[in-house]
Amino acid sequence: MKKKVFSTICLLLVFSLLFVAIGCEPEEEVEPVDEEPVDEEPVDEEPVDEEPVDEDLFVVVAAGSPGGVYFPLGAGIAYVLERRIDGMTAMSETTGASVENCRLVATGESEMGMAMANVAWDAYVGEEAFEDDGELPIRTLFSMYPAQQHLLVPEGSDIESVDDLVGKSVSVDAPGSGCEVTSYIILEAAGIRDDVDTVNYSQPEARDALIDGEVDAVFYNFASPAAVVDEIMAARDIRFVPLEMDLMEAIIEDYPYFSAGAIPEGHYGLEEDVAALTVGNLMVVHEDMDEQQVYDMLEAIFHEESLDELIGIHPIAENFTVELAAEAPVPFHPGAERYFEEHQ
């Protein structure tokens, strides 16, 4: 009897201790019980097909530096392409502009590139800045708009003409830009290239240099009006130096892709037109780009809603008409030729 009572007491003590342990101590992991493996028939699982990445639908638009037209317009074009072409991813990149953009497209680092018509022509035939490159495999996607070569000086400057740049410090834009090329063409035609202290500033750098008096004059090439000029005018008074007609005619005779134009009255608050050398701007692609992709991109860009969006980004897009787009010195890509033939 005593043995039975003792056993019962022991059991009660064990359960009490267990109760306390469960209530006061963290729960311990229970080791899994080894179970006999169950022989099952192997199930043949079909591999999941991952969606292949279509590299043709990833597009980089080589644009330009902040302050000019290329920069916002490149972002706008990338936006409408991505919005209107299913599966396409598009982005715009900041570059040194025309010369660099032609090389980026030719090497496949960028699918699209903005370039001044004269620079694109030189790239296509392998001349001037592209002598070491040889003929680049680029073609025109479409002609975008004409742009004027601006020459800015402080209001109190004694520079009244291109000839007055002799002995002066002049920004000709970033290395590899179409503006740099055009600036040197103007200085060479005037016979003063070796007599001018040229420096290579990007558009924002040239803005700051002119405001701070670090340079005597600045060349810019873009369609007016441009934001960077407004920024300069907000900080100091400036003048626009006109290009003499005889100088423009001499340049056009040697370089027929240029034309005699003007920065229009009303732009930048001008009270009259300012004579300026003018050149077209192209969007170029690689000659091997898929023909249907080229066609689809033009269809997306020239969609009525896309044009409204692009004009909202920059008013220069008002020049985006099928008629103007179909004229360029560099041959068109076959996909572009087909598009313009069907839409004119």
C-alpha positions in Angstrom: 0.0 0.0 0.0 2.8 2.3 0.9 4.6 1.5 -2.3 1.4 2.3 -4.3 1.0 5.7 -2.5 4.7 6.5 -3.0 4.4 5.8 -6.7 1.3 8.0 -7.0 3.1 10.9 -5.2 6.1 10.5 -7.5 3.8 10.7 -10.6 2.1 13.8 -9.2 5.5 15.4 -8.7 6.6 14.6 -12.2 3.4 16.0 -13.8 3.8 19.2 -11.6 7.3 19.7 -12.7 6.3 19.2 -16.3 3.5 21.7 -15.9 5.9 24.3 -14.5 8.4 23.6 -17.2 5.9 24.0 -20.0 4.5 27.2 -18.5 7.9 28.9 -17.7 10.4 27.7 -20.3 10.5 28.4 -24.0 9.1 25.6 -26.2 11.7 23.2 -27.3 11.9 21.9 -30.8 10.7 18.4 -31.2 13.1 16.3 -33.0 11.4 14.7 -36.0 10.7 11.0 -35.8 12.5 9.0 -38.4 9.9 7.5 -40.6 10.4 4.7 -43.1 10.8 6.3 -46.5 7.8 5.7 -48.8 8.6 4.5 -52.2 6.9 6.8 -54.6 6.9 6.8 -58.4 9.1 9.7 -59.6 7.1 12.5 -61.0 8.4 14.0 -64.2 8.2 17.8 -63.7 8.2 19.8 -66.9 10.7 22.7 -66.8 9.1 26.1 -66.5 9.8 28.2 -69.6 11.0 31.6 -68.5 10.0 34.5 -70.7 13.1 35.3 -72.8 14.3 38.9 -72.7 13.9 40.5 -76.1 17.0 42.6 -76.4 15.5 44.3 -79.5 12.8 45.9 -77.3 15.3 47.6 -75.0 16.1 51.0 -76.5 18.5 53.6 -75.3 18.2 57.1 -76.8 21.6 58.9 -76.9 20.6 62.6 -76.2 22.7 65.4 -74.9 23.5 67.5 -71.8 21.0 69.3 -69.6 20.1 72.8 -70.8 19.7 72.1 -74.5 16.9 70.6 -76.5 18.3 67.1 -76.9 18.1 66.4 -73.2 14.3 66.8 -72.6 13.4 65.7 -76.1 15.3 62.4 -75.7 13.5 61.7 -72.4 10.1 62.5 -74.1 10.8 60.2 -77.1 11.8 57.3 -74.7 8.6 57.9 -72.8 6.3 57.6 -75.9 8.1 54.6 -77.2 7.7 52.7 -74.0 4.1 53.8 -73.6 3.0 52.8 -77.1 5.0 49.7 -78.0 4.1 46.6 -76.0 7.0 45.1 -74.2 9.4 47.9 -75.0 11.7 49.4 -72.4 13.2 52.7 -73.4 15.4 55.2 -71.6 17.4 58.4 -72.5 21.0 59.0 -71.6 23.1 62.1 -71.2 26.0 62.3 -73.7 28.3 64.8 -75.3 25.8 64.9 -78.2 26.2 64.5 -82.0 29.7 63.0 -82.5 29.5 60.8 -79.5 25.9 59.8 -80.3 26.8 58.6 -83.8 29.6 56.4 -82.4 27.3 55.0 -79.7 24.7 54.0 -82.3 27.4 52.6 -84.6 28.8 50.4 -81.9 25.4 49.3 -80.6 25.8 50.9 -77.2 22.7 53.0 -78.0 19.9 52.0 -80.3 19.0 55.6 -81.2 21.0 58.8 -81.3 20.4 62.5 -81.9 22.8 64.3 -84.2 23.2 67.4 -86.2 22.8 66.7 -89.9 26.3 67.8 -90.7 27.9 65.5 -88.1 25.7 62.6 -89.1 26.8 63.1 -92.7 30.5 63.1 -91.7 29.9 59.9 -89.7 28.1 58.3 -92.6 31.0 59.0 -95.1 33.8 58.7 -92.5 35.2 62.3 -92.8 36.2 65.1 -90.5 35.8 63.9 -86.9 35.3 60.4 -88.1 38.4 60.0 -90.3 39.9 57.4 -87.9 36.5 55.6 -87.5 35.8 55.2 -91.2 32.3 55.1 -92.5 29.9 54.4 -89.6 26.9 52.0 -90.2 24.2 54.6 -89.3 20.9 55.5 -91.1 18.3 58.2 -90.6 15.2 57.3 -88.6 13.7 60.7 -89.1 14.6 64.4 -89.4 13.7 66.2 -86.2 14.0 70.0 -86.5 16.3 72.8 -87.7 18.6 74.4 -85.1 20.4 77.8 -85.0 24.0 78.4 -84.1 23.9 80.9 -81.3 26.7 83.3 -80.4 26.3 85.0 -77.1 28.4 87.8 -75.5 27.9 90.0 -72.4 25.9 93.2 -73.1 29.0 95.5 -72.7 31.2 93.4 -74.9 33.1 94.9 -77.9 32.4 91.8 -79.9 30.1 92.8 -82.8 30.9 90.1 -85.4 32.8 86.8 -85.7 36.0 88.6 -86.7 36.0 90.3 -83.3 36.5 86.9 -81.6 40.3 87.2 -82.4 42.2 87.1 -79.1 39.1 86.2 -77.1 38.2 83.2 -75.0 35.3 81.4 -76.6 33.4 78.3 -75.5 32.7 76.0 -78.5 30.7 73.5 -76.5 31.6 70.0 -75.3 34.2 67.8 -77.1 32.4 65.6 -79.7 29.3 67.8 -79.9 27.9 69.0 -83.2 28.1 72.6 -81.9 31.9 72.2 -81.6 32.2 71.0 -85.2 30.0 73.9 -86.4 31.9 76.4 -84.3 35.2 75.4 -85.9 33.6 75.5 -89.4 32.6 79.1 -88.7 36.0 80.1 -87.3 37.8 78.4 -90.2 35.6 80.1 -92.8 36.3 83.4 -91.2 40.0 82.6 -91.3 40.5 83.1 -87.5 40.5 79.6 -86.0 44.1 79.8 -84.9 43.6 83.3 -83.4 40.8 82.4 -81.0 41.3 80.9 -77.6 38.7 78.1 -77.7 37.6 76.1 -74.7 35.3 73.1 -74.4 32.6 73.7 -71.9 29.3 71.7 -71.7 26.2 73.8 -72.0 25.8 74.3 -68.2 29.5 75.0 -67.8 29.4 77.6 -70.6 26.4 79.2 -68.9 28.3 79.6 -65.6 31.5 80.7 -67.4 29.7 83.5 -69.3 27.8 84.6 -66.2 31.0 84.7 -64.2 33.1 86.4 -66.9 35.4 83.5 -67.4 34.9 83.5 -71.2 34.2 86.3 -73.6 31.7 84.5 -75.8 29.8 81.3 -76.1 28.7 79.2 -79.1 25.5 77.1 -78.6 23.7 75.1 -81.2 20.1 74.2 -80.5 16.6 75.2 -81.5 15.4 78.4 -79.9 14.3 79.1 -77.4 16.5 77.1 -75.1 16.4 77.0 -71.3 20.1 77.5 -70.8 20.0 80.9 -72.5 17.0 82.0 -70.4 19.1 81.0 -67.3 22.0 83.2 -68.5 19.7 86.1 -69.1 18.2 85.8 -65.6 21.7 86.3 -64.2 23.2 89.0 -66.5 22.5 91.0 -69.7 23.7 89.5 -72.9 23.6 90.1 -76.7 23.2 87.8 -79.7 25.9 88.3 -82.3 24.5 87.9 -85.9 26.4 85.9 -88.5 27.3 88.0 -91.6 25.4 86.9 -94.7 28.5 86.6 -96.9 30.1 84.3 -94.3 27.0 82.1 -94.2 26.9 81.9 -97.9 30.5 80.8 -98.1 29.9 78.1 -95.5 26.7 76.9 -97.3 28.6 76.6 -100.6 31.1 74.2 -99.0 28.6 72.5 -96.7 25.2 72.3 -98.4 23.5 70.7 -95.3 23.6 74.1 -93.7 21.1 76.9 -94.5 20.8 80.6 -93.8 18.4 81.1 -90.9 17.7 83.2 -87.9 16.8 83.2 -84.2 13.3 84.6 -84.6 12.0 87.9 -83.2 10.2 87.3 -80.0 12.5 84.4 -78.8 14.4 85.5 -75.7 12.6 88.8 -76.0 14.4 89.8 -79.2 12.9 92.7 -81.0 14.2 91.5 -84.4 15.5 88.4 -86.1 19.2 87.5 -85.5 20.9 86.0 -88.6 22.2 82.5 -87.7 23.7 79.5 -89.5 21.1 76.8 -89.3 21.4 73.0 -89.6 18.9 70.1 -89.3 18.9 67.6 -86.5 18.4 63.9 -87.2 17.5 60.8 -85.2 19.8 58.0 -86.3 19.8 54.2 -85.8 22.1 51.4 -86.8 21.7 50.1 -90.3 21.1 46.6 -89.0 18.1 47.5 -86.7 15.1 45.3 -87.4 13.0 46.9 -90.2 9.7 46.3 -88.4 11.0 47.7 -85.2 12.0 50.9 -87.0 8.5 51.1 -88.6 6.8 50.6 -85.2 9.0 53.2 -83.5 8.0 55.8 -86.1 4.4 54.9 -85.7 4.7 55.4 -82.0 6.5 58.7 -82.2 4.2 60.2 -84.9 1.0 59.0 -83.2 -1.2 62.1 -82.6 -1.3 61.7 -78.9 2.5 61.2 -78.8 3.1 64.4 -80.7 0.9 66.3 -78.2 2.9 64.9 -75.4 6.2 65.7 -77.0 5.1 69.3 -77.7 4.2 69.6 -74.1 7.7 68.6 -73.2 9.4 71.0 -75.6 7.7 73.2 -78.3 10.3 72.3 -80.8 8.4 69.1 -81.4 5.9 71.2 -83.4 8.4 70.6 -86.2 7.6 66.8 -86.1 5.7 66.5 -89.3 5.9 63.6 -91.7 6.8 66.0 -94.5 9.8 67.5 -92.7 10.8 64.2 -91.1 11.3 62.6 -94.5 14.1 64.9 -95.6 17.7 64.2 -94.6 21.2 64.1 -96.1 21.9 60.6 -94.6 20.0 57.7 -96.2 17.0 56.5 -94.4 16.7 53.0 -92.8 14.5 50.7 -94.9 11.9 50.6 -92.2 11.8 54.4 -92.2 11.5 54.5 -96.0 8.5 52.2 -95.8 6.8 54.2 -93.1 7.2 57.5 -94.9 6.1 56.0 -98.3 2.9 54.8 -96.6 2.2 58.0 -94.7 2.9 60.8 -97.1 
